[in-house]
Amino acid sequence: MSASLFSPTTLGPLTLGNRLVMAPMTRNRAPGNVPNPLMARYYAERADVGLIVTEGTSPSPNGLGYPSIPGAYSSEQGAGWQLVADAVHKAGGKIFVQLMHCGRVAHPLNLPAGAEVVSSSAVAAAGQMHTPEGPKDHPVPRALRSDELPALIAELVASAKNVVAAGCDGVELHAANGYLLEQFLNPACNQRTDAYGGSAANRIRFVVEVAAAVAKAIGGERVGIRLSPYGTNGGMTSSYDGIDAQYLLLTEQLVATGIQYLHVVDHSKMGAPEVPASLKRAMRRAWPRSFILAGGYDKASASAAIVEGHADLIAFGRPVLANPGFATRLERDLKLNDPDYSTLYTPGEKGYVDYPPAR
Ligand SMILES: Cc1cc2nc3c(=O)[nH]c(=O)nc-3n(C[C@H](O)[C@H](O)[C@H](O)COP(=O)(O)O)c2cc1C
């Protein structure tokens, strides 16, 4: 039954060795926000999955949010991504860079000089975040004016072009987990009264405009998007009136942009409400191209999801960060290392490239 999880497939023009995806995972190993040889090694050691989606990567200084996450907006960052893409390709893999603008999930102490915390509305995220001066409350962001949105789209387009020019296979737009794009989708955060808020059709507008512009710039077959309906990260409300209808409308409008894949993450194994199976299936039915599911999968549940046709690809997060050669281990039922939660976001090699190889 597991055969099809390990059989080759296609993603637009790309041939993937199997249906396993490395889920995007922030690891804070990019001092100065520039991808580096250590990151190239980490990704190359996991390149036996069909597709790697990188950690969230900022399209601008404003989007950086956390310490030592990579960016994609400068030529130095582009050169860093070239190192990573070359290493992954040499190891036989494919790589999409996840473009993540943190929006209000940020703190001025984590941002470079001149950058600011922005969002759909001037509503602070609940809770605190780590800064060099210890944990601090999320600040009230500045609400973006509608005449600023074209520049934001241009930043995402420029970053997508930058990483594709560096040899990466494509980009994933991060519209999940409470970051800027979801800050437009979610009505508790988005309190706008212009064309970008107030109704489902208006709340999805910015995300659809971003997807259309990035697809036009680099080709829809090189673009995917990640969505987390019912997620609670970053102070998102987990459910609201019309949520399923809003995500279906979004799916329909994304179809028209020509982007290649829809990547739906269900955080119910991490404490959020479950995404109803009926919504996942309706999104799958409405999507004519590649469909990815993520969130708490193991070999048996991933195989079942592929065999039963619920998805084309399954993304694994924590098991991949802890296991170089993950696809081979999973296929051969070799022992899997457990992730070390104390080193997820710490600098350097420890907990990053020192997990024991398969034996
Ligand atoms: C250390 C860590 C960092 C993460 N960073 C990101 C990120 O940058 N972008 C994103 O979309 N999801 C991020 N996630 C969520 C994962 O992509 C994934 O959806 C989640 O871990 C559930 O999958 P799993 O049960 O297979 O680990 C992160 C998860 C972990 C554990």
Boltz pocket constraint, residues with backbone or C-beta under 6 A from the ligand:
constraints:
  - pocket:
      binder: B
      contacts: [[A, 23], [A, 24], [A, 25], [A, 26], [A, 27], [A, 54], [A, 55], [A, 56], [A, 98], [A, 100], [A, 174], [A, 176], [A, 177], [A, 226], [A, 265], [A, 266], [A, 269], [A, 294], [A, 295], [A, 296], [A, 297], [A, 315], [A, 316], [A, 317], [A, 318], [A, 319], [A, 344]]
      max_distance: 6.0
